[in-house]
Amino acid sequence: MQNSMSRRRFLAGTGAAGLTLAAGFALAGCSGGSGASGAASSSAKAATKPDKIIFAWEPGASEGKYENMRDVFAECIAEGAGIPCEPMTTTDYNVCIESVNAGKAHMASLGAQEYCELHKKNPNVVVGFVLSDKNGDLNQVSYHSQVLCLRENVDKYRSGDGFSLDGIKGLNYSYVDLSSTSGCIIPSTVFASEFGGSADDYRESGKFFSTVLFGGSHVNSIYNVLTGDADLCSCDDTGAANNYNVISGANGEVGAVYAIKDGLDAPLDQYAGTELVCIASYAVPAVPFVINTSVVDDETANKIIDYMCSSAVSDNPELFKDPSDKDTVTKWTKTSDKIGFVRADDSYYDDFRKLIGEA
């Protein structure tokens, strides 16, 4: 990527001009997928090339600390597309969803649940690429939905050498948002499977939990536990991990112990050093980066996906930071030389649809 590229104007560079682009998303340089994304076939009317790409971010990635990540990501989209890209931040999941659904945003980062529901309603919205595994391939388990409690309360949930959720009925629980895959959809679905009833019963106060709270972001869901307003919370182990240090175990795994970092912005600034324990963890498929093919033409979409799957992106330390880098704030860590973005198609989420009863 050229150093002269402005992060405010997102002017398209010329680095993608030499790529060999095949029609119908037969992408060079994107490993891990099988078959084409099929974006072109979904559109009832062929889209024209837009003047610019607007990329919508979900609330968790819209926080101020991710500004540089969003700017660099937009530079990469612009480099691939050959047209400018502007990031769009949101404070509500539904705003992000409806923006890409209506074509006000051309692309977006959504949760798996959000994507599955939106694609069912609007087949023009398709998966472009997802995060790879450490081998650079598609991985059905990309991150985790965690259940956290304060370390001082962890004995309430111990069972032998592990943990149990059998005693959580009647407690106060915090989710992220009704539409959040890892922050609500998966845990409430698992609770319904384990304890009976419907997932909706676990999302409303006075049914299974005494009080159900929604933080609106993964950070605020954790905050509800730190304040004592919730006994337990759901959050992911990716974006949320920017707010804690792992002091025991492995991030996202049952038994891991975390300590809130020093120097965080409000509302976590006053809880530095407070410890949390992961008492349950559920696998989540990779976050889909989606394209509305009714407003982005095939060639442009093809160029974007091809470039985002290239080493120019995966080797960018402002997006995929070194594990030893404590300063850069981004969603992705270069835990292996091969990790990066890889192309995926709609079938990647078939197993997830079965889990949530949408198959």
C-alpha positions in Angstrom: 0.0 0.0 0.0 1.4 3.4 -0.8 2.4 5.5 2.2 1.0 8.7 0.5 -2.5 7.4 0.6 -4.7 9.7 2.8 -6.6 8.0 5.6 -9.3 10.6 5.5 -9.9 10.7 1.7 -9.3 7.0 1.0 -8.2 7.7 -2.5 -7.9 4.5 -4.5 -4.4 3.5 -5.4 -3.2 1.5 -8.4 -1.8 -1.6 -6.6 -4.7 -3.8 -7.8 -4.5 -2.8 -11.4 -2.3 -5.7 -12.4 -4.5 -8.4 -10.8 -5.9 -11.0 -13.1 -9.7 -11.0 -12.4 -12.0 -13.7 -13.6 -15.7 -13.3 -13.9 -18.1 -14.8 -11.5 -15.8 -14.6 -8.4 -13.3 -17.1 -9.7 -10.7 -15.4 -7.5 -6.9 -15.6 -7.8 -5.0 -15.3 -4.5 -7.9 -16.2 -2.2 -7.3 -19.7 -0.8 -9.6 -21.7 1.4 -12.9 -21.5 -0.4 -14.6 -24.0 -2.6 -16.8 -22.7 -5.3 -17.7 -19.1 -6.1 -19.4 -16.6 -3.8 -22.1 -16.3 -6.4 -22.7 -12.6 -5.8 -23.5 -11.9 -9.4 -26.2 -14.5 -9.7 -28.1 -13.1 -6.8 -28.8 -9.7 -8.4 -32.1 -9.3 -10.4 -30.5 -6.4 -12.2 -26.8 -6.0 -12.9 -25.3 -3.4 -10.6 -23.2 -0.6 -12.0 -19.8 0.4 -10.5 -20.4 2.8 -7.6 -18.5 6.1 -7.3 -17.3 5.0 -3.8 -17.7 2.1 -1.4 -19.3 2.8 2.0 -18.4 0.1 4.5 -20.6 -0.2 7.6 -19.2 -1.4 10.9 -21.2 -3.0 13.7 -21.3 -1.1 17.0 -18.4 -3.1 18.6 -16.0 -2.1 15.9 -17.4 1.4 15.7 -15.8 2.4 19.0 -13.3 5.3 18.9 -10.3 3.1 19.7 -10.8 1.2 16.4 -10.6 4.4 14.2 -7.2 3.6 12.8 -8.2 0.0 12.0 -11.3 1.2 10.2 -9.2 3.8 8.3 -6.6 1.3 7.2 -9.2 -1.3 6.3 -10.9 1.4 4.1 -7.6 2.1 2.4 -7.4 -1.6 1.5 -10.9 -1.7 0.1 -10.1 1.4 -2.0 -6.9 -0.1 -3.2 -8.7 -3.2 -4.3 -11.7 -1.5 -5.8 -10.0 1.3 -7.6 -12.4 3.8 -6.1 -12.6 5.6 -2.7 -13.9 3.9 0.4 -15.5 5.5 3.5 -16.1 3.8 6.8 -19.5 4.1 8.4 -19.8 3.7 12.1 -23.0 2.7 13.9 -24.3 2.6 17.4 -27.0 0.0 16.8 -26.8 -3.4 15.1 -30.0 -2.8 13.2 -28.7 0.4 11.7 -25.7 -1.5 10.3 -27.9 -4.3 9.0 -30.5 -2.1 7.4 -27.8 0.2 5.9 -26.3 -2.7 3.8 -29.7 -4.2 3.2 -31.0 -0.9 1.7 -27.8 -0.3 -0.2 -26.9 2.8 1.7 -23.8 0.9 2.6 -22.2 -1.3 -0.1 -20.4 -3.6 2.4 -20.5 -4.4 6.1 -19.1 -6.5 8.9 -22.0 -8.5 10.4 -22.4 -11.3 12.9 -23.2 -14.8 11.6 -26.8 -14.6 12.8 -27.3 -11.2 11.3 -25.9 -12.4 8.0 -28.1 -15.5 7.9 -31.3 -13.6 8.6 -30.4 -10.8 6.1 -29.4 -13.1 3.3 -32.7 -15.0 3.7 -34.5 -11.7 3.4 -32.2 -10.2 0.7 -30.2 -12.8 -1.3 -28.3 -9.9 -2.9 -26.3 -9.6 0.3 -23.6 -12.2 0.1 -20.5 -13.2 1.9 -17.3 -11.9 0.3 -14.6 -13.0 2.7 -13.9 -14.1 6.3 -11.0 -14.5 8.7 -8.9 -17.6 8.0 -7.5 -20.1 10.5 -3.8 -20.3 11.3 -3.2 -22.3 8.2 -4.8 -19.7 5.9 -7.8 -21.9 5.3 -11.5 -21.6 6.1 -12.2 -22.6 9.7 -15.7 -23.5 11.1 -14.5 -22.2 14.5 -13.2 -18.7 14.2 -13.8 -17.2 17.7 -15.8 -17.9 20.8 -18.8 -16.7 22.7 -17.8 -16.5 26.4 -19.7 -16.5 29.7 -17.8 -14.5 32.2 -18.1 -13.9 36.0 -16.1 -12.0 38.5 -13.2 -14.1 39.8 -14.4 -13.5 43.4 -17.7 -15.3 42.5 -16.3 -18.1 40.5 -16.7 -20.8 43.2 -20.5 -20.5 42.7 -20.1 -22.1 39.3 -17.5 -24.7 40.0 -18.3 -28.4 39.5 -15.5 -30.8 40.2 -12.5 -29.8 38.1 -14.6 -27.6 35.8 -17.6 -25.4 35.8 -21.4 -25.8 35.6 -24.2 -23.4 34.6 -26.8 -25.5 36.5 -27.3 -22.8 39.1 -27.7 -19.8 36.9 -31.5 -19.7 36.9 -32.8 -16.6 38.7 -29.5 -14.7 38.3 -29.0 -11.3 36.5 -27.5 -11.8 33.1 -26.0 -9.4 30.6 -26.0 -9.8 26.8 -24.5 -7.6 24.1 -27.5 -7.0 21.8 -30.4 -9.1 20.6 -28.7 -9.3 17.2 -25.2 -10.1 18.4 -24.2 -13.6 17.4 -21.6 -14.3 20.2 -23.2 -11.8 22.6 -26.7 -13.2 22.6 -27.8 -15.5 19.8 -25.5 -18.4 20.5 -25.6 -18.4 24.4 -29.3 -18.0 24.6 -29.8 -20.8 22.1 -27.4 -23.1 24.1 -29.2 -22.2 27.3 -32.6 -23.2 25.7 -31.0 -26.5 24.6 -29.7 -27.2 28.1 -32.5 -26.0 30.3 -35.6 -26.1 28.0 -37.9 -23.6 26.6 -37.1 -21.2 23.7 -34.1 -19.0 23.3 -36.5 -16.0 23.7 -37.2 -17.1 27.3 -33.5 -16.4 28.1 -33.6 -12.9 26.6 -36.3 -11.5 28.7 -36.3 -10.5 32.4 -38.4 -12.6 34.7 -38.6 -15.8 32.7 -35.3 -17.7 33.3 -33.1 -14.9 34.5 -34.3 -12.5 37.1 -33.0 -9.5 35.1 -31.7 -9.5 31.5 -29.5 -6.5 30.5 -28.2 -5.5 27.1 -24.9 -3.6 27.1 -25.1 -2.6 23.5 -21.4 -3.6 23.0 -19.1 -6.4 24.2 -17.3 -3.9 26.5 -20.5 -2.7 28.1 -21.7 -6.2 28.6 -18.5 -6.9 30.6 -19.1 -3.5 32.4 -22.5 -4.8 33.7 -20.6 -7.6 35.5 -17.9 -5.3 36.8 -20.6 -3.0 38.4 -22.4 -5.9 39.9 -25.6 -5.2 37.9 -25.2 -8.6 36.3 -23.9 -11.9 37.8 -22.8 -13.2 34.4 -22.3 -11.8 30.9 -21.8 -12.9 27.3 -19.1 -11.4 25.1 -16.7 -12.5 22.4 -13.0 -13.3 22.8 -11.8 -11.0 20.0 -12.8 -7.4 20.3 -13.5 -7.8 24.0 -9.9 -9.1 24.5 -8.6 -5.6 23.8 -9.8 -4.7 27.2 -8.2 -7.4 29.3 -5.0 -9.2 29.8 -5.0 -13.0 29.9 -3.3 -13.9 33.2 -4.1 -17.6 33.2 -5.2 -20.1 30.6 -5.9 -19.3 27.0 -8.1 -16.5 25.7 -11.6 -17.8 25.0 -11.2 -21.1 26.7 -13.1 -22.3 29.8 -11.1 -21.6 32.9 -9.2 -18.6 31.5 -8.6 -15.7 33.9 -8.6 -12.1 32.7 -7.6 -8.8 34.3 -9.0 -5.5 33.0 -6.2 -3.5 31.5 -4.9 -0.2 32.8 -5.5 3.0 30.9 -8.8 2.1 29.3 -11.4 4.7 28.4 -14.6 5.0 30.4 -16.5 3.0 31.5 -13.8 0.5 32.2 -11.1 2.9 33.4 -12.1 2.6 37.0 -11.9 -1.3 37.0 -8.2 -1.8 36.1 -6.9 -5.0 37.5 -10.4 -6.5 38.3 -10.4 -10.2 37.4 -12.9 -12.2 35.4 -13.1 -15.9 34.7 -14.5 -17.6 31.6 -16.8 -20.4 32.9 -18.3 -21.4 29.5 -17.3 -21.0 25.9 -19.1 -21.7 22.6 -17.6 -21.9 19.1 -18.6 -19.3 16.6 -18.0 -19.3 12.8 -16.0 -16.4 11.3 -17.5 -13.0 11.0 -18.8 -12.4 7.4 -17.7 -9.4 5.4 -20.6 -8.9 3.1 -21.4 -7.2 -0.1 -24.7 -6.0 -1.4 -24.4 -7.1 -5.0 -27.4 -4.9 -6.1 -25.2 -1.8 -5.6 -21.7 -3.2 -6.3 -20.9 -4.6 -9.8 -19.3 -8.0 -10.2 -16.0 -6.7 -11.4 -15.6 -4.3 -8.5 -16.7 -6.8 -5.9 -14.3 -9.4 -7.4 -11.4 -6.9 -7.2 -12.2 -6.1 -3.6 -12.3 -9.7 -2.4 -9.2 -10.6 -4.3 -7.2 -7.7 -2.8 -8.6 -8.3 0.7 -7.5 -11.9 0.5 -3.9 -11.0 -0.5 -0.7 -10.7 1.5 -0.9 -6.9 1.0 -3.6 -7.0 3.6 -2.6 -9.9 5.8 0.9 -8.6 6.2 -0.3 -5.1 7.2 0.7 -4.8 10.9 -2.0 -2.1 11.4 -4.7 -4.7 10.6 -3.0 -8.0 11.6 -0.8 -7.0 14.5 2.1 -9.0 15.9 1.2 -10.8 19.1 3.9 -8.9 21.0 2.4 -5.5 19.9 0.6 -4.0 22.9 -0.2 -0.7 21.3 -2.0 -1.3 18.0 -5.7 -1.7 18.4 -7.3 -4.0 15.8 -9.6 -7.0 15.7 -6.9 -9.3 14.2 -3.6 -10.7 15.4 -0.9 -12.3 13.2 -0.8 -15.5 15.2 0.7 -17.3 12.3 2.4 -16.3 9.0 -0.6 -17.6 7.0 -3.5 -16.0 8.9 -5.5 -13.5 6.9 -8.8 -13.1 5.1 -10.1 -15.9 2.8 -13.1 -16.0 0.5 -16.2 -17.9 1.6 -19.6 -18.5 0.2 -23.1 -18.8 1.8 -22.7 -22.5 2.5 -20.0 -21.7 5.1 -22.9 -20.9 7.5 -24.9 -24.0 6.9 -23.7 -25.7 10.2 -24.5 -22.5 12.1 -28.0 -22.4 10.6 -28.6 -25.8 12.0 -27.4 -24.7 15.5 -29.8 -21.8 15.6 -32.7 -23.7 14.0 -32.7 -21.8 10.7 -31.6 -24.7 8.4 
